[in-house]
Amino acid sequence: MTRRDFINSTSASYASLLAWGMLHPAPASALNLPANGRKNDGKGRKVIILGAGLAGMTTAYELGKLGYDCTIIEARARSGGRVWTIRGGTKETELGEGAAQNCSFDDGLYFNGGAARIPHHHQLTLNYCRELGVPLQMFNGNNEAAYLYNEGGTGDLANKRLRIKEYHNDMRGYTAELLTKALDQPALDQQLTKEDIEKLVDFLKNEGDLNTAHLYKGTNRRGYKSTEHPGAGHKPGTTTDPFGLTDLLRSGFMQPVFYNVGDYIYEQQTTLMQPVGGMDAIPKALEKTLAGKIIFNAPVSELRKTENGVRVVYQKDGKPVEITSEFCVCTLPLPMLKNLESDLSGTVKRAADFVPYIKTGKIGLQFKRRFWEEDDWIYGGISRTNLDINQIWYPSYGFQGKKGVLIGYYNFYSRAEAVGALSIVDREKLALTQGVKIHPQYPAEFDNSFSLAWHRVPYSGGGWATYDDATRKKYYPSLIEPDGNIYFAGEHTTYLTAWMAGAFTSAHRTVEAIHARVGEYTKK
């Protein structure tokens, strides 16, 4: 008997062999299934999934491998949720705006309105790109040739743009000078004002990520333990301990060849990647595997528990439609969940009411030529300002092309709220008026724009969940446990909020939980 004969002549399957340890799973499918987990466990069992974002589609994709019959209900006409690429033909009407916005970018030009980059250590996200056949290219997030611009300050650098490399290297040089002088006490007699000292201390505190006692004890800038990265459930991650200064001084790594100025935020440290042609390549690839399983243009209005499972009511073509199943996986953003008529537990409802979502917005500006490359030698990366536009992102694709789209602002919190409250026309005007202070080429080269404010985008309610320690402690536990036969997934159920990895890890955790529960039923 061949191996194929054995598989065909028994109830064995790919999922069964995975569970029995007879096959090694593909990296993205490496669910820790219980020993009794068989594909037959899921056969005939129905699961309703609310939301066709990455969490919802990944849950359906993985449950489908185990035999479950999944139906995804999506309010929008597209998949992907907050993984959304804006290109010519994209239409959107924001809440309170009235008129639809229609993107008129040239063919091949786009910007990612939501998720925009993949860190090198988000291996699950990268593994799904590999499994689904999504090609990747480099995303340049840190470019020392980009600009800093500070308006309203004092001194020679006020209201002037300067290269990031100029600032970084000057500050490192002066800091090194002062620290060197500390070894020669008489050289410290040169006076600094109290204000100068306070500013220098603030710089050193941020530069070294020092604690309140101005001591360096290590931070998540240097990464997490290899087996204890942030993830779904009770997995905040464990940071690694710093090396001793003496060990570092004697290591040989102080040589110039080893020195590299990078972005200090853990998730944004190089290397970063992006799908070729836009971030929506990932949800499109998942959607392709789920043909016929997604009901689009179907906003959910009611979520109820039943004696045997769950009941969901959604609107389709202006009429209510009812559907039932044994389980439901709700991946809706919490601002949307709180709008549902439901009999969810009080703790879940309170979480939906009180976990805040960030206000954030972007604008894509198409220009007739790529002046940032031709005139300013900027290829990818981000310029940063203290203006309402906050950041200017340069595209990491289409280098040396004729036209290009850059992100003219990417802002947060009160700035995003104020800019998002403007009309579409006034948002464009603000982006151009402030952006010209960094790039005087704006007026002559501008073509058209498309803007969005995530807190005003229907079925979103904001950019992503923002927990502080108190909110995490009070509300998070109710979102990582099932409420009867209703499970929750999405970036808000992880320690990876704002990242696609949060959606993917939450889906895996939910699939594991449902399949383990079904396995218990099977044993009985």
LUMSEZA-23093 format. One record per residue (C-alpha): x, y, z. Coordinates in pm, 1 decimal. Each point is the difference from the previous one (the first is absolute). Example, Ala and Ser with C-alpha at 12.3 -4.5 7.8 and 13.67 -1.06 7.14 Angstrom:
# residues 2
(r (1230.0 -450.0 780.0)),
(r (137.0 344.0 -66.0)),
This chain:
# residues 524
(r (0.0 0.0 0.0)),
(r (137.5 340.9 -97.1)),
(r (-24.1 306.0 219.2)),
(r (-261.5 139.4 -236.7)),
(r (-202.4 -324.4 25.6)),
(r (16.9 21.8 376.0)),
(r (-133.0 356.5 3.0)),
(r (-277.7 -79.8 -249.4)),
(r (-108.7 -320.1 177.0)),
(r (-36.8 152.2 347.9)),
(r (-147.1 311.6 152.6)),
(r (351.6 140.9 11.4)),
(r (45.7 343.9 -153.0)),
(r (247.2 280.1 -5.0)),
(r (-146.0 139.9 322.5)),
(r (-4.0 -345.1 161.4)),
(r (362.8 -66.8 -86.4)),
(r (91.0 343.8 134.3)),
(r (-172.8 -78.3 327.3)),
(r (163.2 -345.7 24.5)),
(r (344.1 151.0 -58.7)),
(r (51.2 -198.0 -322.9)),
(r (41.0 313.8 -212.7)),
(r (174.9 330.9 62.6)),
(r (-238.2 291.7 -61.7)),
(r (68.4 291.8 -229.6)),
(r (113.7 295.2 214.8)),
(r (-321.3 201.9 -38.2)),
(r (-211.9 -305.0 80.8)),
(r (189.4 -105.9 309.3)),
(r (-301.6 -8.4 231.9)),
(r (57.6 -180.9 327.1)),
(r (-294.3 -233.2 -45.6)),
(r (-96.3 -236.5 282.2)),
(r (101.2 -365.0 -29.2)),
(r (-357.1 -100.5 -79.2)),
(r (-42.2 264.0 -271.2)),
(r (-115.3 -156.6 -326.1)),
(r (-143.7 157.4 -310.9)),
(r (-317.9 -197.8 62.5)),
(r (-45.0 196.2 324.1)),
(r (-83.8 308.0 -204.0)),
(r (-204.0 -168.4 -271.0)),
(r (-358.6 119.0 -5.8)),
(r (60.7 257.9 270.4)),
(r (-102.9 350.2 -102.4)),
(r (180.0 319.2 97.4)),
(r (-116.7 353.9 -74.1)),
(r (281.5 252.1 -20.7)),
(r (-75.2 370.7 28.3)),
(r (235.4 207.9 -212.9)),
(r (210.8 -80.3 -307.1)),
(r (314.3 167.6 125.1)),
(r (320.0 -197.9 46.9)),
(r (-111.9 -150.2 332.1)),
(r (-334.7 -116.0 -137.9)),
(r (132.8 -142.0 -324.7)),
(r (296.4 -169.6 168.1)),
(r (-234.6 -162.4 251.0)),
(r (-215.9 -132.2 -285.6)),
(r (306.9 -109.4 -196.1)),
(r (145.1 -201.5 288.7)),
(r (-333.4 -141.3 119.8)),
(r (-71.5 -102.0 -359.1)),
(r (314.3 -214.8 4.7)),
(r (-152.3 -181.5 296.2)),
(r (-334.1 -61.0 -170.2)),
(r (-214.2 273.6 152.1)),
(r (-273.1 164.4 -207.7)),
(r (69.4 372.9 31.9)),
(r (-205.1 296.8 -117.5)),
(r (147.0 350.5 19.0)),
(r (-233.8 297.6 20.0)),
(r (155.2 330.3 -111.7)),
(r (-162.5 343.0 5.6)),
(r (221.7 143.8 -271.5)),
(r (15.1 -80.3 -369.5)),
(r (363.1 -104.8 39.4)),
(r (214.0 -218.6 221.7)),
(r (298.5 110.6 205.7)),
(r (-154.3 237.4 254.4)),
(r (275.2 239.0 103.0)),
(r (242.3 -161.2 -244.7)),
(r (-105.8 227.2 -283.4)),
(r (195.3 120.2 -302.2)),
(r (-121.8 320.1 -165.3)),
(r (37.3 8.9 -379.3)),
(r (-181.0 144.4 -300.1)),
(r (-370.8 -82.2 19.2)),
(r (-14.0 -35.3 379.3)),
(r (-316.7 156.4 139.5)),
(r (-93.2 81.7 356.9)),
(r (-253.6 217.0 178.0)),
(r (100.1 83.8 354.1)),
(r (-248.7 41.5 280.6)),
(r (-139.2 351.6 -6.4)),
(r (165.2 85.6 -333.0)),
(r (-297.6 -51.3 -233.1)),
(r (179.9 -12.5 -334.3)),
(r (200.3 -299.6 -114.9)),
(r (373.2 42.6 -52.6)),
(r (126.2 -157.7 -323.2)),
(r (373.0 -64.6 -39.9)),
(r (149.8 101.7 -334.4)),
(r (360.7 -116.3 36.6)),
(r (169.3 -117.3 -319.0)),
(r (24.8 -373.2 -69.5)),
(r (265.3 -166.8 212.4)),
(r (5.2 272.5 265.7)),
(r (-141.8 -52.9 348.5)),
(r (51.7 44.3 371.3)),
(r (-89.4 -227.9 287.7)),
(r (-275.2 169.4 196.0)),
(r (33.1 -234.5 295.8)),
(r (266.6 -262.3 69.0)),
(r (313.1 94.4 -192.5)),
(r (301.5 -204.5 110.5)),
(r (105.5 -339.5 130.0)),
(r (279.7 -22.2 259.5)),
(r (258.5 -272.1 -56.9)),
(r (-85.6 -164.0 333.6)),
(r (-372.4 -36.2 -78.7)),
(r (70.3 -345.6 -131.6)),
(r (-362.2 -118.5 -4.8)),
(r (-93.8 285.8 -234.1)),
(r (298.0 -78.3 -221.6)),
(r (-81.3 -370.8 2.7)),
(r (-354.3 70.2 -118.8)),
(r (141.8 208.4 -284.1)),
(r (215.1 -299.4 -89.8)),
(r (-285.1 -250.9 31.7)),
(r (-242.7 213.3 -200.1)),
(r (252.6 90.9 -268.0)),
(r (9.9 374.8 73.6)),
(r (330.9 145.2 -129.4)),
(r (177.1 252.5 222.7)),
(r (232.8 292.5 -48.3)),
(r (195.0 221.4 237.3)),
(r (-171.5 282.7 189.0)),
(r (240.1 280.3 87.6)),
(r (-124.3 142.4 326.8)),
(r (320.9 160.2 121.9)),
(r (167.9 239.6 -242.1)),
(r (266.0 234.3 133.7)),
(r (-38.5 212.8 -313.6)),
(r (-357.8 94.6 93.4)),
(r (-76.0 323.2 184.1)),
(r (-86.5 134.6 342.6)),
(r (-194.0 324.7 25.3)),
(r (-75.8 186.4 321.9)),
(r (-228.6 301.1 -22.0)),
(r (-26.0 261.9 266.9)),
(r (326.5 -73.5 176.4)),
(r (287.0 233.6 70.2)),
(r (353.9 21.6 -129.3)),
(r (155.2 -44.3 -340.4)),
(r (-181.8 -329.7 -73.0)),
(r (-352.4 127.1 68.3)),
(r (-230.9 -24.1 -300.6)),
(r (267.1 -166.0 -211.0)),
(r (19.3 -349.9 -135.4)),
(r (306.6 -207.6 76.8)),
(r (101.1 -349.3 -95.8)),
(r (-55.1 -268.0 263.0)),
(r (363.6 -101.8 -36.7)),
(r (109.7 353.9 83.0)),
(r (-196.6 -4.1 324.4)),
(r (95.0 -354.5 99.2)),
(r (370.3 38.1 -60.3)),
(r (30.0 346.7 149.3)),
(r (-180.3 -106.6 317.9)),
(r (204.1 -313.4 30.1)),
(r (314.8 204.2 -56.2)),
(r (-80.1 263.0 259.4)),
(r (-112.6 -264.3 248.1)),
(r (323.2 -188.3 -50.5)),
(r (189.3 326.5 47.3)),
(r (-170.7 78.5 330.4)),
(r (42.6 -352.0 130.4)),
(r (364.4 8.7 -101.3)),
(r (44.7 325.6 187.2)),
(r (-144.2 -168.2 306.1)),
(r (325.5 -194.9 16.2)),
(r (188.0 332.7 15.7)),
(r (-166.5 194.7 280.0)),
(r (158.9 342.8 -70.8)),
(r (-155.7 -5.1 -349.6)),
(r (-344.0 6.4 161.8)),
(r (52.5 353.3 125.7)),
(r (-156.1 134.7 -320.0)),
(r (-343.1 111.0 110.4)),
(r (-334.2 -141.5 -115.2)),
(r (-323.6 169.8 96.7)),
(r (-260.1 -184.3 206.6)),
(r (-223.3 -17.5 -309.0)),
(r (287.4 -144.6 -207.0)),
(r (61.4 -269.9 261.5)),
(r (-369.0 -92.7 17.7)),
(r (-17.4 -34.5 -377.9)),
(r (316.3 -209.6 -11.1)),
(r (-128.7 -228.2 276.2)),
(r (-327.3 -44.8 -189.4)),
(r (193.0 -91.9 -312.4)),
(r (218.5 -250.0 185.5)),
(r (-303.8 -152.2 170.6)),
(r (-171.8 -58.8 -334.1)),
(r (317.5 -89.4 -185.7)),
(r (89.8 -270.0 250.3)),
(r (-358.3 -88.7 104.7)),
(r (101.2 61.0 361.6)),
(r (-228.8 -59.6 296.7)),
(r (-124.2 270.9 235.6)),
(r (324.1 -24.9 195.8)),
(r (187.9 60.1 -326.5)),
(r (134.5 -355.6 2.4)),
(r (4.2 -243.0 -290.8)),
(r (-149.2 -335.2 95.3)),
(r (-89.4 -127.6 -345.9)),
(r (-322.2 51.8 -199.3)),
(r (-200.1 -165.9 -275.8)),
(r (208.1 194.7 -254.0)),
(r (247.0 -286.5 17.0)),
(r (-267.5 -266.2 -53.1)),
(r (-169.2 -286.3 180.7)),
(r (104.3 -350.0 105.0)),
(r (-24.7 -230.1 -301.1)),
(r (-272.4 -217.3 154.3)),
(r (-185.0 280.6 176.6)),
(r (-106.3 252.6 -262.3)),
(r (-323.0 202.8 46.5)),
(r (-303.7 -191.9 -118.2)),
(r (-363.4 -84.7 60.0)),
(r (-144.2 -75.2 340.7)),
(r (221.6 45.0 304.7)),
(r (318.1 56.3 -199.4)),
(r (137.6 351.6 55.4)),
(r (347.0 -120.7 -98.1)),
(r (320.9 -5.4 203.8)),
(r (280.7 238.5 -87.0)),
(r (359.4 -115.2 -3.1)),
(r (250.0 119.3 260.0)),
(r (266.5 253.1 -102.8)),
(r (365.1 -94.4 -30.2)),
(r (243.7 157.5 241.6)),
(r (180.6 314.8 -109.5)),
(r (341.0 -159.2 51.6)),
(r (-98.1 -294.8 -216.4)),
(r (-113.1 236.6 -274.9)),
(r (315.1 211.2 17.0)),
(r (213.6 -311.5 -36.6)),
(r (-212.2 -161.4 -270.9)),
(r (155.1 171.6 -300.4)),
(r (-341.9 116.1 -122.0)),
(r (96.6 362.6 58.8)),
(r (185.2 3.9 -331.3)),
(r (-163.9 226.2 -262.1)),
(r (-71.3 -294.4 -229.4)),
(r (-251.1 -136.2 250.6)),
(r (-176.2 328.2 77.4)),
(r (-340.2 63.4 -153.7)),
(r (-254.1 268.2 86.5)),
(r (-345.2 -158.3 -13.8)),
(r (-352.7 65.0 118.6)),
(r (-19.1 -74.0 370.8)),
(r (-360.5 -122.3 19.1)),
(r (8.7 -379.4 15.3)),
(r (-271.4 -57.4 -260.5)),
(r (158.9 247.4 -241.8)),
(r (358.5 -114.8 12.7)),
(r (137.3 -108.6 -335.8)),
(r (-63.0 -217.6 -188.5)),
(r (-358.0 89.4 -96.7)),
(r (-192.3 -141.0 -295.5)),
(r (-317.3 55.7 -200.1)),
(r (-193.9 -199.2 -261.8)),
(r (70.5 86.3 -360.9)),
(r (-285.6 210.3 -139.5)),
(r (-160.7 93.9 331.0)),
(r (-76.1 -144.3 343.6)),
(r (-343.5 -119.9 -114.5)),
(r (177.6 -283.7 -182.7)),
(r (-14.7 -191.5 330.4)),
(r (-378.8 21.1 58.6)),
(r (-61.8 -60.3 -370.3)),
(r (203.3 -321.5 17.4)),
(r (-194.1 -114.7 306.6)),
(r (-330.0 92.1 -162.8)),
(r (90.4 -213.9 -300.5)),
(r (32.0 -306.6 224.1)),
(r (-348.7 68.4 144.9)),
(r (-202.4 21.1 -321.1)),
(r (-371.4 -8.7 78.4)),
(r (54.9 24.0 375.3)),
(r (-27.5 379.1 35.0)),
(r (-328.5 192.3 -8.0)),
(r (82.9 362.7 -89.5)),
(r (-209.6 315.8 50.2)),
(r (-159.2 -161.9 303.6)),
(r (22.9 213.4 317.9)),
(r (-69.9 -203.4 314.1)),
(r (-276.3 141.7 218.0)),
(r (-58.7 -268.2 263.4)),
(r (207.8 -264.9 181.8)),
(r (-176.6 -244.3 230.6)),
(r (79.4 -309.3 200.5)),
(r (-225.2 -300.8 -46.6)),
(r (-37.4 -331.4 177.9)),
(r (205.9 -172.9 -269.4)),
(r (233.3 277.3 -107.9)),
(r (-51.1 346.3 -146.7)),
(r (-240.1 197.1 -216.9)),
(r (107.5 292.1 -216.5)),
(r (-215.7 250.1 -186.5)),
(r (149.3 203.4 -282.8)),
(r (-142.3 240.6 -257.2)),
(r (11.3 -97.2 -367.3)),
(r (-158.9 209.3 -274.6)),
(r (-192.7 190.9 265.4)),
(r (-150.2 -311.6 158.2)),
(r (94.4 -188.7 318.3)),
(r (146.1 -347.7 -43.7)),
(r (39.8 -246.5 285.8)),
(r (267.7 -267.6 22.2)),
(r (88.2 -247.6 276.3)),
(r (304.3 -209.0 82.3)),
(r (171.7 -185.4 281.0)),
(r (274.2 260.2 44.5)),
(r (59.9 362.9 -86.9)),
(r (334.8 176.2 -27.0)),
(r (-43.9 376.1 27.1)),
(r (287.8 201.1 -147.8)),
(r (-184.2 332.3 -17.5)),
(r (186.3 303.8 136.8)),
(r (-133.1 78.1 345.7)),
(r (-163.4 331.3 -107.2)),
(r (-211.4 -208.0 -240.1)),
(r (-69.0 -277.3 251.2)),
(r (-158.4 241.9 244.1)),
(r (-252.5 105.2 -265.7)),
(r (-142.9 -351.7 -31.3)),
(r (-317.5 -115.6 164.7)),
(r (129.4 -291.0 206.0)),
(r (-19.2 -198.0 321.3)),
(r (375.8 -5.2 45.9)),
(r (125.4 -4.8 357.3)),
(r (28.5 325.0 189.4)),
(r (378.3 -24.5 12.8)),
(r (23.7 -28.5 -378.9)),
(r (-239.3 290.7 -48.4)),
(r (202.8 214.7 238.3)),
(r (316.8 -82.9 -192.0)),
(r (-169.0 107.1 -322.7)),
(r (-110.9 322.3 167.4)),
(r (325.5 98.5 168.1)),
(r (298.5 -133.1 -196.6)),
(r (100.6 304.8 -205.9)),
(r (96.5 -4.9 -367.7)),
(r (252.7 243.8 -137.2)),
(r (-108.4 282.2 -228.6)),
(r (229.8 2.6 -300.1)),
(r (0.6 117.1 -360.4)),
(r (201.9 -2.6 -320.7)),
(r (0.4 181.7 -329.7)),
(r (152.9 -121.4 -323.3)),
(r (132.4 274.4 -229.7)),
(r (72.7 -77.2 -365.3)),
(r (267.3 215.2 -162.2)),
(r (92.5 44.6 -364.7)),
(r (361.9 -91.0 68.3)),
(r (191.7 -164.5 283.8)),
(r (177.9 317.4 109.3)),
(r (91.6 -150.7 338.0)),
(r (221.7 -243.3 -189.2)),
(r (117.1 227.0 -281.5)),
(r (63.6 315.6 204.6)),
(r (40.6 -120.0 359.5)),
(r (146.6 -351.4 -51.6)),
(r (-257.4 -157.5 231.5)),
(r (-91.5 -359.5 -85.4)),
(r (-254.2 -124.2 250.8)),
(r (2.4 91.5 366.5)),
(r (-184.1 258.5 208.5)),
(r (38.5 373.2 63.7)),
(r (-127.6 114.1 339.2)),
(r (-143.5 333.8 112.5)),
(r (-177.9 163.1 292.8)),
(r (-273.4 120.5 -237.9)),
(r (-348.8 -148.8 -30.4)),
(r (119.8 -217.2 -288.8)),
(r (239.6 -167.6 246.6)),
(r (175.0 -221.1 -258.3)),
(r (67.8 -23.4 -371.9)),
(r (55.1 -354.0 -130.5)),
(r (186.4 -56.7 -325.5)),
(r (-94.7 -305.8 -207.6)),
(r (227.7 -304.7 11.0)),
(r (-106.8 -112.7 -346.5)),
(r (15.1 140.6 -352.3)),
(r (339.1 159.9 49.5)),
(r (108.7 223.6 -288.4)),
(r (-350.0 -4.6 -147.7)),
(r (-164.4 301.7 -157.7)),
(r (-275.7 62.9 255.3)),
(r (-43.8 -101.9 359.4)),
(r (-229.5 2.6 302.8)),
(r (137.0 94.5 339.7)),
(r (-189.0 2.4 328.1)),
(r (-35.6 371.6 69.4)),
(r (-105.0 -47.6 361.5)),
(r (-30.4 -282.2 248.1)),
(r (-125.1 137.5 329.6)),
(r (-151.8 -116.4 327.5)),
(r (-218.5 94.3 295.4)),
(r (-111.8 365.9 19.5)),
(r (177.9 98.8 -321.7)),
(r (-168.7 -280.4 -189.3)),
(r (-333.5 94.5 151.9)),
(r (39.1 365.5 -101.8)),
(r (122.3 -77.3 -351.7)),
(r (-258.7 -276.2 -44.4)),
(r (-275.9 247.7 86.4)),
(r (97.2 213.5 -300.9)),
(r (-165.8 -41.2 -336.4)),
(r (181.8 -212.4 -258.2)),
(r (100.0 319.1 -184.0)),
(r (133.7 165.8 315.1)),
(r (200.2 -309.3 98.0)),
(r (173.8 18.3 -335.7)),
(r (61.2 372.1 45.3)),
(r (151.4 -55.7 346.5)),
(r (228.9 -277.9 -127.2)),
(r (126.4 222.3 -282.3)),
(r (33.1 315.2 210.0)),
(r (202.4 -171.3 269.9)),
(r (185.5 -240.4 -228.1)),
(r (141.0 284.1 -210.5)),
(r (208.8 103.1 299.7)),
(r (195.3 -321.7 -40.2)),
(r (-30.7 -33.7 -378.3)),
(r (-36.5 329.0 -191.7)),
(r (-70.5 -204.6 -315.7)),
(r (-356.1 -80.7 118.2)),
(r (-193.2 275.7 -185.2)),
(r (156.7 -58.1 -340.9)),
(r (-13.6 -379.7 12.5)),
(r (-327.7 -84.3 180.7)),
(r (-256.4 -207.5 -187.7)),
(r (-277.8 -142.3 223.3)),
(r (-65.1 -156.9 341.8)),
(r (-200.7 -247.8 204.9)),
(r (-34.6 28.1 377.9)),
(r (-154.8 -204.3 276.8)),
(r (-65.3 30.5 373.4)),
(r (-29.8 -348.3 148.4)),
(r (-226.7 110.3 282.8)),
(r (-245.4 120.7 -268.9)),
(r (30.0 -300.5 -232.3)),
(r (-317.2 -214.0 17.4)),
(r (33.9 -331.4 187.7)),
(r (337.8 95.0 148.9)),
(r (-41.4 253.1 281.9)),
(r (371.8 76.5 21.1)),
(r (343.7 -124.7 -90.9)),
(r (64.5 -261.0 270.5)),
(r (-57.9 -74.0 367.3)),
(r (217.1 197.6 242.3)),
(r (47.0 -158.1 342.2)),
(r (172.2 148.7 299.2)),
(r (85.4 -224.6 293.8)),
(r (-325.0 71.3 183.6)),
(r (-221.5 -57.5 -304.5)),
(r (187.0 -318.8 -89.1)),
(r (-42.5 -135.2 351.9)),
(r (-367.7 93.2 30.1)),
(r (-147.4 -83.1 -342.0)),
(r (240.4 -220.3 -194.5)),
(r (-66.8 -330.2 186.4)),
(r (-363.5 -10.1 -113.1)),
(r (104.8 24.3 -366.5)),
(r (233.3 -299.0 1.0)),
(r (-252.2 -243.1 147.3)),
(r (-312.9 -129.2 -178.9)),
(r (-336.6 144.7 95.7)),
(r (-198.2 -320.8 -24.3)),
(r (52.5 -117.5 -357.9)),
(r (114.6 343.7 -114.9)),
(r (375.3 48.8 -39.8)),
(r (189.9 321.2 -69.7)),
(r (297.1 60.8 -228.8)),
(r (175.7 301.6 -147.7)),
(r (295.3 219.7 89.8)),
(r (-189.4 127.6 305.2)),
(r (22.4 -349.8 154.4)),
(r (382.1 -2.0 -7.1)),
(r (307.0 188.8 110.8)),
(r (65.7 77.3 -367.3)),
(r (-260.5 271.7 -45.0)),
(r (31.3 201.9 -322.6)),
(r (187.4 -280.8 -178.8)),
(r (-115.7 -267.0 -243.5)),
(r (185.2 -248.0 219.2)),
(r (-261.5 70.8 266.5)),
(r (-276.3 -113.6 -233.2)),
(r (189.4 -312.7 -103.4)),
(r (101.4 -108.2 351.4)),
(r (-351.2 61.0 133.7)),
(r (-144.8 -219.2 -275.1)),
(r (236.8 -282.4 88.4)),
(r (-84.2 27.2 366.0)),
(r (-372.8 -9.5 -71.5)),
(r (26.8 -299.5 -234.2)),
(r (197.2 -187.8 264.5)),
(r (-262.4 79.3 264.4)),
(r (-298.5 -106.4 -213.8)),
(r (168.5 -317.1 -121.6)),
(r (105.7 -97.6 350.6)),
(r (-359.5 46.9 116.4)),
(r (-135.3 -206.2 -286.1)),
(r (253.6 -267.3 87.2)),
(r (-142.1 -13.3 350.6)),
(r (-346.5 -50.2 -148.3)),
(r (134.4 -280.4 -217.9)),
(r (157.1 -182.9 293.4)),
(r (-332.6 6.9 183.1)),
